[in-house]
């Protein structure tokens, strides 16, 4: 199935959850905010949200510093 992640088209297997996608992309889920189809996904729901064909995700990674 095809999804869009941060503006780039990607293929991922049927049944992939948001959490699994973050793992596959080596994105630290503890330091990110995820938007799925224009709605924020609460961190506690990452493993329950199953992606569908044509879903659009935006992932923002928080960076510390000063």
N, C-alpha and C positions, 0 to 999 in steps of 0.2 A: 504494500500500500504506500501511497505517496502522502507526505506531510510537508509542511513548510516550517522550518526552524530558523528563527532570526533572519527571515527573508530568503533563505536558501532552500530549494527543494531537496528532499531526502527520501530515500526508501527505507521502510522499516517493516518488520514482520507483523502479520496480523496478531492482535492480542497484546501488543506492546503497551505497557503502562507508561505514564509520564516518568515515574521513578526509574524504570528500566531504560528509557531513552536517555535520561541524564547519566546513568551508569555507562551506557554504550558510548556516549560522547565524552566520558571522563569529566563530567561537570559535578562539582561538589554541591550536593543538594542542600547542605546546611548553610551555604553562603549565597543562595540564589532566591530570586522571586520568579515565579512562572505564571505566564498569562496564556490561557488556552481559549482560542476563539473570543478574544476580548474580555475574558473574565479571569480574575486572579484565582489560582488554585492554592488553597490552603496547604501548607506543608504536610499536615496529617492526612491529606487526601491524595498525595502523589502516587502512592502504591495502588490506590483503588481506581484511579481515572485511566480507563483504557482508551487509547487513541483510535480514531477512525480515519478512513481515507479522506484526504483534503483538509484535515485539521491544520490550524495555524497556531504555532507556538512562538512566544517571545520569552527568552530567558535572559534575565539580568543577573550578573554576578557582582556581589558586593566586594569592594576592595577597601581594606583599611589603610590608614596612613595619616600623615599629618604634617 
